[in-house]
Amino acid sequence: MIDIDDKVLADLRSGFSLPAKPEILQSLQDELNRDEPELNRVAAIITEDVATSAAVLKVINSPAYGMSRTVTDIKQAVMFLGMNCITQVVTGHLLKSAFAQDDCCISLQRFWDSASDISQVAMLIGKKVSPAIPVEDLQLLGLFHDAGVPAMAMRFKDYNDVLMRAAQRPEHPLIEYEAQQYPTNHTVVGYYLASSWHLPKRVCQIILRHHDPLFFQDNDSDVEKKIMATLKLAENFCFEIKHFRSCADWHAFKDDVMLALDLSDDDYTDVKEDVEEFLIG
C-alpha cells in the first residue's frame, strides 16, 4: 500500500474545497458497521431521500446489473444485491451529485457520462471473466477512479487546457501533464476524496494507483489485481471505441491485465465485441 505524505494531505485540505461526505452515506456506513446491521434500516435510510432512491433503482435496473426482473422498491434492491453493494450504488449516485457545474471549468455531464460507461463496462467485464471480482467495487471504481478530475477542475481554472493538451498529445497519460502544471494530480486528489468518504481501503488504493503499472508487482492480492485489471481494461475499451486508439498508458498495463484476468488474445477480442455491442447497441 502507498501512504500519502502528511504535507500533501495538509495542502489538499487547505487548497481544495472537496465535497463533504453526505449525511445519508454516513448513516449507511454507521448501520453497516453495527454488529448486526439490518436490511430494513438500510432500506429506510435510502428511502428517506427520494432522489437517491430513484437513482439507485435506475442503476440497478440498467443492463449492467442484468437483473432477471425489474426491481421496483429499495427493500427489494437491498435483498437482491446485499447491503454492501447497495451502499456502493448509493455512494456512486451521491458522488455524481456532489460537484456543482457553476464551480467547474469542465463539462460535468460529459465527465460523468464517460465515468458511467466505464463503470458499466467494468461490471460487464467482471461478470464475464471472473465471478470472484466484487461487482460493487467495479461499479464504484468506474465512477470514482477519476473523481479527482472534477475536483482539479474546480480548483484550477486552467485545468481544461491541461485536459485538452493530454487529449491532443495522447502519447503520455494525464498525470504527466498535470505534473508539469500543478503541485498534485487527480489520482492523489481522488484518493483523498475517497478516503474522506470512507470508501473501502482497496478502492482508495486503486484510485491512487490506477496510472501506476507497478501496482501489479507490489500487490499480493489476486482479487485486487483482478479489480485493477478489470478497471484498466474497461478504461481502454471505452477509449478505443470512442477514439479508435488505445489509452496512453495501456501499453504499460496490457501484459499484467491479460495475466491477471487470464485472457488470451482471442478472449480479449470476444470481450471487446461484447462491450461494443453493449455501448453502441
C-alpha positions as CSV (number, residue, x, y, z in Angstrom):
1,M,0.0,0.0,0.0
2,I,1.1,3.6,-0.6
3,D,0.6,6.2,2.0
4,I,0.2,9.8,1.0
5,D,2.6,12.2,2.7
6,D,1.0,14.2,5.5
7,K,2.2,17.5,3.9
8,V,0.4,16.6,0.7
9,L,-2.8,15.9,2.6
10,A,-2.5,19.2,4.5
11,D,-2.0,21.0,1.2
12,L,-5.1,19.3,-0.2
13,R,-7.2,20.3,2.8
14,S,-6.1,23.9,2.6
15,G,-6.3,24.3,-1.2
16,F,-9.3,22.2,-2.3
17,S,-12.9,22.5,-1.5
18,L,-13.7,18.8,-1.8
19,P,-17.3,17.7,-1.3
20,A,-18.0,16.6,2.3
21,K,-19.3,13.1,2.9
22,P,-23.1,13.3,2.7
23,E,-25.2,12.5,5.8
24,I,-27.1,9.7,4.1
25,L,-23.8,7.9,3.3
26,Q,-22.6,8.4,6.9
27,S,-25.9,6.8,8.1
28,L,-25.5,3.9,5.8
29,Q,-21.9,3.3,6.9
30,D,-22.9,3.6,10.6
31,E,-25.5,0.9,10.0
32,L,-23.2,-1.4,8.2
33,N,-20.6,-1.1,11.0
34,R,-23.1,-2.3,13.6
35,D,-22.6,-5.9,14.9
36,E,-25.9,-6.9,13.3
37,P,-26.9,-4.4,10.5
38,E,-30.5,-4.7,9.5
39,L,-31.8,-4.8,5.9
40,N,-34.9,-2.8,6.9
41,R,-32.9,0.0,8.4
42,V,-30.6,0.2,5.3
43,A,-33.7,0.4,3.1
44,A,-35.3,3.0,5.3
45,I,-32.2,5.3,5.2
46,I,-32.2,5.2,1.4
47,T,-35.9,5.6,1.0
48,E,-35.9,8.8,3.0
49,D,-34.2,10.5,0.1
50,V,-36.5,10.4,-3.0
51,A,-33.8,11.4,-5.5
52,T,-31.3,8.8,-4.2
53,S,-34.0,6.1,-4.2
54,A,-34.9,6.8,-7.8
55,A,-31.3,7.0,-8.9
56,V,-30.5,3.7,-7.2
57,L,-33.4,1.9,-8.8
58,K,-32.4,3.3,-12.2
59,V,-28.8,2.0,-11.8
60,I,-29.9,-1.5,-10.6
61,N,-32.4,-1.9,-13.4
62,S,-29.7,-1.0,-16.0
63,P,-28.4,-3.7,-18.4
64,A,-25.0,-3.7,-16.5
65,Y,-26.7,-5.5,-13.5
66,G,-28.5,-7.9,-15.7
67,M,-31.4,-8.4,-13.2
68,S,-33.9,-11.1,-14.4
69,R,-36.8,-8.9,-13.2
70,T,-37.5,-5.2,-12.7
71,V,-36.7,-4.1,-9.1
72,T,-39.4,-1.7,-8.0
73,D,-38.5,-0.7,-4.5
74,I,-35.4,-0.2,-2.3
75,K,-36.1,-3.1,0.1
76,Q,-36.2,-5.4,-2.9
77,A,-33.0,-3.9,-4.2
78,V,-31.2,-4.5,-0.8
79,M,-32.5,-8.1,-0.7
80,F,-31.3,-8.8,-4.2
81,L,-27.9,-7.0,-4.1
82,G,-27.0,-7.1,-0.4
83,M,-26.3,-4.2,1.9
84,N,-22.7,-3.6,0.9
85,C,-23.5,-3.5,-2.8
86,I,-26.5,-1.1,-2.3
87,T,-24.3,1.2,-0.3
88,Q,-21.7,1.4,-3.1
89,V,-24.5,2.2,-5.6
90,V,-25.8,5.0,-3.3
91,T,-22.2,6.3,-3.0
92,G,-21.8,6.5,-6.8
93,H,-25.0,8.5,-7.1
94,L,-24.0,10.8,-4.3
95,L,-20.6,11.4,-5.8
96,K,-22.2,12.5,-9.1
97,S,-24.4,14.9,-7.2
98,A,-21.6,16.4,-5.1
99,F,-20.0,18.7,-7.7
100,A,-21.6,21.9,-9.0
101,Q,-21.2,22.8,-12.6
102,D,-21.0,26.5,-11.8
103,D,-17.8,26.0,-9.9
104,C,-16.2,23.7,-12.5
105,C,-14.3,24.5,-15.7
106,I,-15.1,21.2,-17.5
107,S,-18.4,19.7,-18.5
108,L,-19.6,17.6,-15.7
109,Q,-22.3,15.9,-17.8
110,R,-19.7,14.7,-20.3
111,F,-17.3,13.6,-17.5
112,W,-20.0,11.6,-15.6
113,D,-21.3,10.1,-18.9
114,S,-17.8,8.8,-19.6
115,A,-17.4,7.5,-16.0
116,S,-20.7,5.8,-16.1
117,D,-19.7,4.0,-19.3
118,I,-16.5,2.8,-17.7
119,S,-18.4,1.7,-14.6
120,Q,-20.9,-0.3,-16.5
121,V,-18.3,-1.8,-18.8
122,A,-16.2,-2.8,-15.8
123,M,-19.2,-4.7,-14.3
124,L,-19.9,-6.3,-17.7
125,I,-16.2,-7.5,-18.0
126,G,-16.1,-8.6,-14.3
127,K,-19.2,-10.8,-14.7
128,K,-17.8,-12.3,-18.0
129,V,-14.2,-13.1,-17.0
130,S,-14.3,-13.8,-13.2
131,P,-17.2,-14.2,-10.8
132,A,-14.6,-13.7,-8.0
133,I,-14.5,-10.0,-8.6
134,P,-16.8,-8.0,-6.4
135,V,-19.2,-6.2,-8.8
136,E,-19.9,-3.4,-6.3
137,D,-16.2,-2.5,-6.3
138,L,-16.2,-2.3,-10.1
139,Q,-19.3,-0.2,-10.1
140,L,-17.8,2.2,-7.6
141,L,-14.3,2.4,-9.1
142,G,-15.7,3.0,-12.6
143,L,-17.4,6.1,-11.3
144,F,-14.8,7.2,-8.7
145,H,-11.4,6.4,-10.2
146,D,-11.1,9.7,-11.9
147,A,-13.1,11.7,-9.3
148,G,-10.0,13.9,-8.8
149,V,-10.6,15.3,-12.3
150,P,-13.7,17.4,-11.4
151,A,-12.0,18.4,-8.1
152,M,-9.0,19.6,-10.1
153,A,-11.3,21.4,-12.5
154,M,-12.9,23.3,-9.5
155,R,-9.5,24.2,-8.0
156,F,-7.6,25.2,-11.2
157,K,-9.3,27.4,-13.7
158,D,-6.9,26.5,-16.5
159,Y,-7.4,22.7,-15.9
160,N,-9.4,22.3,-19.1
161,D,-6.3,23.5,-21.1
162,V,-4.3,20.6,-19.5
163,L,-7.0,18.1,-20.4
164,M,-7.0,19.4,-24.0
165,R,-3.2,19.1,-24.1
166,A,-3.5,15.5,-22.9
167,A,-6.2,14.7,-25.5
168,Q,-4.2,16.3,-28.3
169,R,-1.0,14.5,-27.4
170,P,-2.1,11.1,-26.1
171,E,1.3,9.6,-26.0
172,H,1.5,10.5,-22.3
173,P,-1.1,9.9,-19.6
174,L,-2.9,12.9,-18.0
175,I,-0.9,12.7,-14.7
176,E,2.3,13.6,-16.7
177,Y,0.7,16.8,-18.0
178,E,-0.7,17.6,-14.5
179,A,2.8,17.2,-13.1
180,Q,4.1,20.0,-15.4
181,Q,1.4,22.4,-14.2
182,Y,0.3,21.6,-10.6
183,P,1.7,20.5,-7.3
184,T,-0.6,17.4,-7.3
185,N,-2.6,15.3,-9.7
186,H,-6.0,13.8,-10.0
187,T,-5.1,10.4,-8.5
188,V,-3.9,11.9,-5.2
189,V,-6.9,14.2,-5.1
190,G,-9.3,11.3,-5.9
191,Y,-7.6,9.2,-3.2
192,Y,-8.1,12.0,-0.6
193,L,-11.8,12.4,-1.6
194,A,-12.4,8.6,-1.5
195,S,-10.7,8.3,1.9
196,S,-12.6,11.2,3.4
197,W,-15.8,9.5,2.3
198,H,-14.5,6.3,4.0
199,L,-14.6,4.1,0.9
200,P,-13.1,0.6,1.2
201,K,-9.3,0.8,1.6
202,R,-8.6,-1.3,-1.5
203,V,-10.9,1.0,-3.6
204,C,-8.9,4.0,-2.3
205,Q,-5.6,2.4,-3.1
206,I,-6.6,1.5,-6.7
207,I,-7.9,5.1,-7.2
208,L,-4.4,6.3,-6.1
209,R,-2.5,3.9,-8.3
210,H,-4.7,3.4,-11.3
211,H,-2.0,5.0,-13.5
212,D,0.9,3.1,-11.8
213,P,1.9,-0.1,-13.6
214,L,3.9,-1.2,-10.6
215,F,0.7,-1.9,-8.7
216,F,0.7,-5.4,-10.0
217,Q,4.3,-6.1,-8.8
218,D,3.6,-4.5,-5.4
219,N,0.4,-6.3,-4.7
220,D,-0.1,-9.9,-3.3
221,S,-3.9,-10.0,-3.6
222,D,-5.2,-11.8,-6.6
223,V,-8.6,-10.2,-6.1
224,E,-7.2,-6.6,-6.0
225,K,-5.1,-7.4,-9.1
226,K,-8.3,-8.6,-10.9
227,I,-10.2,-5.5,-9.8
228,M,-7.4,-3.2,-11.1
229,A,-7.1,-5.2,-14.3
230,T,-10.8,-5.0,-15.0
231,L,-10.8,-1.2,-14.4
232,K,-7.9,-0.7,-16.8
233,L,-9.5,-3.0,-19.4
234,A,-12.8,-1.1,-19.2
235,E,-11.0,2.2,-19.5
236,N,-9.1,1.1,-22.6
237,F,-12.2,-0.5,-24.3
238,C,-14.2,2.7,-23.7
239,F,-11.4,4.8,-25.0
240,E,-10.7,2.6,-28.1
241,I,-14.4,2.5,-29.1
242,K,-14.7,6.3,-28.7
243,H,-11.3,7.4,-30.1
244,F,-10.1,4.4,-32.2
245,R,-6.8,4.2,-30.4
246,S,-5.6,2.8,-27.1
247,C,-5.3,4.7,-23.8
248,A,-2.0,6.5,-23.3
249,D,-0.9,4.0,-20.6
250,W,-2.4,0.8,-22.0
251,H,0.9,-0.4,-23.3
252,A,2.3,-0.3,-19.8
253,F,-0.6,-2.2,-18.3
254,K,-1.6,-4.7,-21.1
255,D,0.6,-7.7,-20.1
256,D,-0.3,-7.5,-16.4
257,V,-4.0,-7.0,-17.2
258,M,-4.1,-10.0,-19.5
259,L,-2.3,-12.2,-17.0
260,A,-4.4,-11.1,-14.0
261,L,-7.6,-11.8,-15.9
262,D,-6.2,-15.0,-17.6
263,L,-7.1,-13.6,-21.0
264,S,-5.8,-14.8,-24.4
265,D,-5.8,-12.5,-27.4
266,D,-9.0,-14.3,-28.6
267,D,-10.6,-13.8,-25.2
268,Y,-9.7,-10.1,-25.4
269,T,-11.4,-9.8,-28.8
270,D,-14.5,-11.6,-27.6
271,V,-14.9,-9.4,-24.6
272,K,-14.3,-6.3,-26.7
273,E,-17.1,-7.3,-29.1
274,D,-19.5,-7.7,-26.1
275,V,-18.5,-4.3,-24.9
276,E,-19.0,-2.7,-28.3
277,E,-22.4,-4.3,-28.5
278,F,-23.3,-3.0,-25.1
279,L,-22.1,0.6,-25.7
280,I,-23.2,1.0,-29.3
281,G,-26.3,-1.1,-29.1
